[in-house]
Amino acid sequence: MYAQQVETGTKAIKSLAEMGPEERAFQEKIDAEIKIEAKNWMPDNYRKTLIRQISQHAHSEIVGMLPEGNWVTRAPTLKRKLQLMAKIQDEAGHGLYLYSAMETLGADRDEEIEKLHSGRAKYSSIFNYPTLNWADMGAVGWLVDGAAIVNQVPLQRTSYGPYSRAMIRVCKEESFHQRQGYEILLHMMRHGIQAQKDMVQDAINRLWWPSLMMFGPSDAESPNSAQSMAWKIKRHTNDELRQRFIDQTIPQLELLGCTVPDPDLKWNEERGHYDFGEIQWEEFYEVLKGNGPCNRERLETRRNAIQDGAWVREAAVAHANKKQKQQAAA
Amino acid sequence: MSEWTLFEVFIRSKHGLNHKHVGSVHAVDAEMAIENARDLYTRRNEGVSIWVVPSASITATASDEKEPLFDPSEDKVYRHASFYELPDEVGHM
């Protein structure tokens, strides 16, 4: 979901009989739940798919810092500011764990980041929406990190060892994010004035549908899902995860005393799940293409960060070289 | 950053266990690698000691060596305590 559309380069899934000996041995390992490690043989498309998925996931963590960074200087109290900074620092960490996992596949970090900055790589559509009021920090933690958790918990069992280990580390840290977000909202709803309660509802109204889009297109529209699942890169379909997220979130919404902007949302006794309305996929594809409310601003901020930090990286190299020479001379 | 060295990071937790591999960082030198590892891998009291090693310095077993290296120990069940059946009267041993 942090990687919403990952091209697998496969038209049809091969049966074991159609595979060569190496690929068959590889698929049998996957089927037996044995992790694939960096030095193991793997099909070229498995490697490329993973690089695409892990880099999209990493980019999402990095770009995901920006909507929250907007509120560091505007947080209502020092406590909230410290919490927000800790969360943002975690997101940076998650991005770095993921870039490291990606590098074990032979991808180059600078090259992949350059693809992000030139608009050739995707990141999660959710981060192209603005964060307009303080309740957005609560709603992002609760809904966006909540959706991320639903996606990332099964990814701890993904077939590629380094990706799986990065996910285990990320998941350990993620529940702090969701709880601090929900607590912000709960505090506003229980102790806030009417204007603050309205801010909570407004934040949910704006972020609800984009949060559901985080799980990616419907299974029927997602030709790459089947291959990713056969390789056990993905463990559940987009629709399964979306349903799981809705089912666990609605009781929390009710506890807040808020609503979601979906007149069709209702509990379906027979299915044992919530029914929900049609997602506006045109909006999703437009955001993915770069036409969301903040796409241009996000990429510009990233490019500026890299350019403005260039002298620091150059200075670090110069300093290390100088130290090395001094040590050699001593 | 690609021209920076890749370091593998090992951390020993509070309880005196072995240093354990936790991931990797890029840095210009070992000193910076320690600083980066501290920021990245010990934000929540995860460790009391950090080792960093240039990734290029690590020699690893190859994946195609797995069977010749590790299979021989598979049939040596007598190396495990559970192989030895003792009467209940002996108690915990």
Interface residues (C-beta under 8 A of the other chain):
Chain A: E37 K39 N40 W41 A86 Q89 D90 G93 L96 Y97 S100 E103 D108 R109 D110 E111 R165 A166 R169 E173 R313 A316 V317 H319 A320 K323 Q324
Chain B: M1 S2 E3 W4 L6 V22 G23 S24 V25 H26 V28 D29 M32 L40 R43 R44 A60 A62 S63
